[in-house]
């Protein structure tokens, strides 16, 4: 991926533009929540979400990025991230990660949710809950004066306390006029390390949490990343601005992905 060389601080006006991009991403996730159900293909989801982003005046961040062929990343079950939408049809009992980015007036926002497809097991529900909670713990640490690794440590501690593992080879990131900016934000590590957090930093925090081992590999399509042991993974992401008043989430409410879903 292409990374900027330095951490770029955003002005309040720039953060407002990113918040508008975030509103578009949040609306796209609301649509995804309504559309995810057994019998729907991942390509159908992608096309509907792309159309919605365009209707709202945004531009999909992902389409064409490093030649990525779609507007969303849709990752099912053991797929961790970067799943390419296609003919795969969602089935009862799947969990599906939907990662969406949008551009508004040159500024990006990026967020992911994991959704249940019909009835799911207790363990699937717990994985989704813990991944979401680990993200919330990370967001709590996005405060002026903290260190970057305070975020990483909070995410890791939450996930591992529940008996799950965090993917270590993939990271969150800064975001702004570029989809990926410095700093990289690992989902593990000791507290008190890395750059001091400052007002104007905007970060995309995104824990990827596995039921089994943390190791992953990339499939032959050169995009889809899956768990090494074939066990399930969940992914939640928010774009967060660091302000003197505390964290400002730019990408809407963090849906559980479980609304209205019964446990098998």
Buried (B, 14 or more C-beta within 10 A) or exposed (E): EEBBEEBBBBEEEBBBBBBBBBBBBBBBBBBBBEBBEEEBBBBBBBBBBBEBBBEBEBBBBBBEEEEBEBBBBBBBBBBBBBBBBBEBBBEEBBBBBBBBBBBBBEBBBBBBBBBBBBEBBEEBBBBBBBBBBBBBBBBBBBBBEBBBBBBBBBBBBBBBEBEBBBBBEBBBBBBBBBBBBBBBBBBBBEBEEBEEBEBBBBBBBBBBBBBBEBEBEEEEEEBBBBBEEEBBBBBBBBBBBBBEEEBBBBBBEBBBBBEEBEEE
